[in-house]
Amino acid sequence: MAQIASQQTGPSVGRAGGRETAHTLAVLALPALTMVLGLQLLRVLIPTLYSYLGEAQGVSTMNLGVVALALFGLAFLAGPVRRFLGPRLALAITAGGVALMRVLEQFIPAPGANFVLSAIGTLLFLWFLPIYLGRVRGRGPQATVRYAQAIVLGLALDAGIQGAAGTYDLVWQPGLVTAAAVAVLAGLQLFTLARAWLEAPAEHSDGRLLPTLVLTGLGPFLALQVMLLQSTAAWAALTGWQLPLALAGNLISYAVALALGAVLAARVNRHWWPWLLLGMLTLAVLMAPPQRGALAALRLFAGQVLAAGGLIVIFKSLGERADRTGLWRTMIAYGAGMLLFVLSAFLYFASYWIHLPFESTAVLPAAAALFGVCVVGATAGLPQSEEPRTAGALAPAWAALALLIFPLVLALTWHEPVPVVGQGGPVRVMQYNLHHGFNTDGRMDLEALARNVEQAGADVVGLEEVTRGWYLDGSPDMVGWLSRRLGMPYVYAEAVDPYFGNVILSRFPIKNSARGSLPRTAWEMRRSYAWAQLDLGGGEDLLFVTAHTHHVEGQGDIRMPQMAELLRFWNQRPRTVIVGDLNALPDDPEIALFANAGLRDAFTQAGSGDGFTSEADNPRQRIDYIWLSPDLQASDYATIQSTASDHFPVAVTVR
């Protein structure tokens, strides 16, 4: 019918096209909205696994990996769940359960509850994806292509919502506005679920095993998305763009991906060599080393377009090969893909705490390679000839473009921090390890961290364990959020990767700045320091340095060359402050290096009591320091006893 309408002329063409577009968007709504809610649940589950179950409850890194693999391994049970409940009830319980868990999570802020609710919601989300595929697969390739487009559109909508919230997820932000936004999302999803309940599922829900194995690529695809391509914070970190522009670039990449995907869905066929080239190009783009600036934007844009196109090829092949009932073949491929997803996330971040025979930077290229293989393999299930493109094919792309309202509103309310003109010293300086933004109970609370900086009256702050799009921490841009919240321009020095490092916040103008690398052994975590030359006014400058040294207790031999590098950089320059989480006790040999070089410990000069800074819920050691060059004096030393991080912040006035 759509093909006949496309050959007509006059107003009826526009009406038919409009009806087809509206119908397409209605079909996309349920999987897209469930995708949004499921992604939000995942961004709570992954951090709370580490911060609540791992750190607050003391579960080891390896056992955390076992828990994660066990949870995602339950994805294999989607087939039995569908058979036991029936296709309609299984869809209602999984999709409706995702919405319910997400709403409950917003209103029950306890970290333990966050973990349990996100785990249950994630499991239901893992079951929803294949159950919905079984519902539409027998309707042919157009239906499965629509499903792939809905997944991509859901990723775009989720990116828009998180970006509009400053990359600080709604679940961590209390208040009526955020609660209302989540309720509206869940309400819309439940409304579309009620509509889907009335539709009968397709007769055929599965296909032969070998052609279905290409669905394994969904896991690596999602890993690439959540750890890089979808993350607006990662876009900002790599490109150096302000958040509204980074979000706009991200959403435009989705719109272009969906537009080209519509063309690809109609034109892709069994001629294998163009799609082999597409797979190789996808690999080349996604496996390239991280770039910066315009090159980074180009890589992210191309990677997004190619990844979405590849997913559409995979799902079209599934629709072409639907000739079985049941779901067990789908579950083999899908379950394997979900294990690859969680394994990718675990290996990327576990390499920072346990020794692995490879760098974390190898994980995403490996995921891209697996995804590319599945894309090329999917071409074997495609028709020999091209198909006509239906009306409404571009509806997903137009919907993604409409999401540009998010960065537009963000840009209209945007303000960059402006430095103040100082009158010379004194200056209040602060040292603070932010523990990835999570408090000692295992819940993210950036607002509490910001209030501690304000309470200290700090003019210049050195921060460690700050992330910009780390999926382990829920993908916020902590740097940009804190800079805007406190009205302080920043200097960022990546350490582990472009998304984790050290930060200097300053109320005073930053005349010059850069990062430096600290020495390490072959498989230790990469470390860095940031420095900034600050204009205090009145003709006075201050060299401010923040660093984060090796963290393992008893391994001072690794810290010694790192401390020596900091001293080499200082080079006896006057008017210098060096702060940091140095992970060493005051009487350790590596600390003696600083004292012997002539630097003065601000706590020794102006502090009182034991000065313990870690752990915040059971303080027993002093490992956070403020060091001054011999020409500076310290006064009013303060240790702020707060559990917003696992370290106490320390502050001192420098004259």
TORMIPA-783372 format. One record per residue (C-alpha): x, y, z. Coordinates in steps of 0.02 Angstrom, whole numbers, plus 50000, padded with zeros to 5 digits. Layout:
! residues N
XYZ/...
***
This chain:
! residues 655
500005000050000/501425011850044/502245008049876/500645012449781/500445028449881/502205033549839/501735033449654/500255045249675/500315064049664/499415078249748/498875081249928/498505062849956/500365059349947/500715071050092/499275063850194/499825046050161/501615050450201/501085059050361/500045044050414/501495032350377/502705043350475/501515043750625/501285025050614/503165022150606/503465032950760/502085023750853/502915007150812/504605013750871/503945021051034/503865005751148/505594998551113/506385015951106/505655021651274/506045004951355/507815007051290/507935024051376/507325017251544/508425001851529/509985012051492/509625022951644/509465007351753/511115000751685/511975017251727/511475014351908/511844995751914/513634996851847/514225010451970/513325003052120/514104986052084/515784994552112/515405008352238/514084999852345/514374981152328/516254982652301/516844996852413/515454999352540/515134980552562/516914974652532/516634962752386/518244959452289/518514964652109/518514946652047/516914942652141/516104958252069/516504951351898/515684934851945/514124943852006/514024954151845/514274938951734/512974929151832/511674943051816/511954945551630/512034926651606/510204926251661/509834934151491/509824916251426/508204913351522/507174925351414/506594910651307/505924900451453/505124916151526/504224919451361/503654901351348/503044900651528/502114917351527/501604917851346/502184931251221/500964944851275/501144943051464/503034941351449/503104957751353/501974966451480/502944960551632/504674964251562/504294981251486/503124986551627/504364980251757/505744990851681/504645006351700/504135001851878/505924998651937/506515014951861/505145024951950/505455016252117/507315019652099/506975038352085/505955038652245/507025026852351/508765034652358/509595022052476/511145014352392/510644996552437/508924999252363/509715007352209/510744991552182/509294979452205/508044989352100/509304992351960/509784973951960/507964968351945/507584981751815/509134977351714/508664958951713/506914963151650/507704974551519/508864960451464/507344949251442/506314962551353/507544964751208/507444946751140/505614944651186/505184959951082/506274953450940/505304937050945/503704947150937/504154956150775/505404944650687/504114934650591/503374950550516/504864951950399/506394962850377/505454979350382/504874975550560/506604970350622/507394985550539/506134996450632/506684987750792/508514991750757/508035009750721/507075010250886/508625004350980/509665018150899/508305031150929/508205025751112/510075028251128/509885045651054/508425050351168/509375044251320/510905054351269/509805069751248/509005067851421/510665064751508/511505078951415/510095091051460/510375086051643/512195091351627/512705072951606/512245070651791/510905057051783/509165061051847/509195046551970/510545055352073/509615071952074/508225073452204/506745085152180/505045086652101/505675091451928/506745076051905/505415064751981/504105072051863/505245069351712/505495051051758/503635048751790/503215056051619/504465044551533/503775029351623/501985034651588/502315036551402/503145019551398/501675011251487/500455019751368/501375012551217/501444995651305/499544995651322/499424998751135/500624984551098/499624972851210/498194973451085/499284967550941/499544949150910/501364943250903/502074936450741/501884917850707/503744914950681/504864921250821/506504912450783/507614906650641/508974894150603/510434894450724/511874899350608/511024914750530/510404919850703/512154919950779/512454937250703/511344943950845/512874941250956/513484957850885/512164967250986/513234965351144/514824973051071/513754986450987/513024991651155/514764991351235/515405003251102/513905014451128/513855016251317/515745017251341/516105029251197/514915033751056/513365038151158/514265047251298/514105066051281/515385067851420/516615057751316/516215068951166/516605084351273/518215076751342/518885071551172/518365086551069/518595100351199/516875107051153/515685114851277/514275103351330/512885110651219/513965108751063/514555091351114/512755085951142/512195093350976/513595084350885/513125068050970/511275069550924/511635074950745/512715059450724/511215048950775/510075058050653/511285055450508/511535037350561/509645034250557/509445043250390/510825033350307/510175017750394/508495020050308/509375020450140/510465005850189/508964995450243/508224996950069/509804995049966/510844982450061/510844965249976/511814949049963/513244956149861/514494953349999/515994963849951/515274981349985/514764975750158/516444967750189/517194984750150/515914992750267/516434980750405/518274984650375/517925003350376/516945001450539/518414992550616/519655005550554/518645019850628/518185011850794/519895003850823/520875019850790/521755027550940/520805041451030/521045058150944/520735075851005/519805090950939/519065090350764/519835073250727/518975066150881/517305073250824/517555065750651/517985048650724/516485048750842/515325054450703/515925041350580/515925027850713/514125031850759/513515031350579/514435015150539/513915006550701/512075010750677/512155005350495/512934988950547/511584985750676/510234988550544/511094976050428/511104963050569/509264965550611/508734965450429/509574948650407/508624942050559/506974947350480/507434938750317/507764922250405/506254920350520/505534902950489/505464894750661/504434895950820/505144897050995/506614907751047/508034896251099/509154899850947/508924918450974/509374916151157/511024907451117/511594922051009/510844935651117/511464928451282/513224926851211/513124945051156/512604951051329/514034941351409/515204950051287/514444966751338/514734964451524/516424956351493/516964971451392/516474983251533/517274972551666/518924970451573/519034988851529/518914994351709/519624979251801/521304982051719/521504997051835/521424986251992/522084969251939/523514964351824/522924959151651/524044954651503/523384969251400/522974987751413/521194993451439/521295002851274/521244985951184/519484981851246/518434993151134/519414988950975/519104970551015/517244974151035/517274983350868/518114968350786/516774956350850/515394968050796/516164970050622/516234951150600/514384949750641/513944963750518/514884955150377/514124938350423/512374945850420/512504949650233/512324930950195/510514931950248/510044946750138/509034946349976/509884946749807/509034962649748/508644979649821/506954983749897/505874999349877/505995011650018/504365014050111/503555030450160/504015035150337/505755027550320/506545043950375/505395046050525/506715039950650/507985052250580/506745066650596/506365061250774/508235061450815/508395078850740/506945084750848/508005080050999/509105095050959/507885104551069/508925097951216/510575106251168/509635121751110/508835124251281/510495119951362/511385133151256/510095146451298/510375143951484/512255140951470/513555151151562/515415148251567/516315151851732/517215168551728/518785170951834/518875185251958/520205198651961/521185196152121/522105208552231/523575197352268/523745185252415/523225177652528/522395163252436/521385148652505/521935132152427/521125114952442/521545096652410/520125084252378/520045066452310/518265064852244/518135045752240/517305046052069/515885056552142/515225042852259/515025044452446/515515031152571/513765023552563/513975020452377/512855034152305/513375047952186/513185065352262/514095078852165/513115092452255/513845087152423/515595088152349/515255105652284/514585111252454/516195105352537/517215116252420/516095130952461/516195127452648/518095128052639/518025144952551/519285138352425/519965149452287/521005135652206/520625117052218/521615101652168/520485086752130/520875068452097/519835053552039/518785064651926/517915056551777/517235062651611/516085049251539/516745033951631/515375020851618/515945013451784/515365029651866/513755032251769/514555042751629/514455060451702/515635074551656/516135078451834/517385091451774/516145102051679/514755100051807/515825105351955/516615119551858/514925127051816/514165123351986/515595132152077/515895145551946/517735140851932/518685138251767/519685122051761/521245113251700/521035094751662/522455082051651/521945064751592/522795050351680/522115032751657/521295037351492/520485053051418/519005050751537/519865049451708/521135061251783/521565076251890/520825093751892/521265111151950/519825123151985/520295141452005/519345157452037/520855166951971/521375168551788/522395153851722/523885161051629/524635144551576/524325126051609/524745108351553/524825090351611/526295079251650/526465060351660/527095050951812/528225035751790/527455018451807/527875000251782/527204990351633/525464986351699/525154999251834/523805012351817/524335027451715/524555042751826/524725061351791/524855078451869/524075094951818/524875111951838/524275129651815/525095146751826/523795157751911/523655176651909/523195181652087/523165200152043/524275213852111/525705207352007/525735190752100/525735173452020/525565156152096/526135139552023/524845126552076/525095107752049/523945093152088/524455074852077/523845057352115/525195044352144/525165025252146/523835018852266/524395001652327/524955001552508/526724995552534/527294999152356/528295014752392/529585009152265/528325013752128/527905030452210/529725035652233/530055039652048/528335047952037/528775059652181/530475062652102/529605067951940/528545080552036/530115087652117/530965088551947/529505098551880/529505110252031/531365113652011/531445124752166/530315138052090/529605150652215/527745153652248/527275135452219/525925124652298/525885105852265/524355096352325/523805078552300/523245061652358/525005054752375/524475037952448/525935038152572/526065041252759/527035056052831/528495045152888/528655035452724/530275037752624/529365044852473/528645058852580/530375062252649/530915066352471/529785081552473/530345087452644/532185084952602/531965095052442/531395110152544/529505109252525/528485112852680/527015102352739/525555114252771/524825102752904/526475102953001/526485121952991/524675125853031/523715109853069/523195101553231/522625084353287/523035068653188/522595076053018/521885059552955/521045060652784/520645042452739/519535032652748/518165045352778/517015033152869/518475026652975/519915039152967/521575031353013/522905038752900/523485055052822/523835052952637/523185069652568/524435084052571/524685102452535/526525106752509/527205124452497/528815131552429/529925138952567/529405156952529/527565153652571/526715152752740/525185142552792/523795146852914/522005141752956/522255123452907/520605114052905/520075096052881/518245094952829/517495079152900/516275073652766/515805056752693/515375064152522/516985055452465/518065042052545/519365055852579/519185071152690/519575087352597/520925098452673/521135117252649/522375130452704/522665149052681/524305152952593/525215169652611/
***
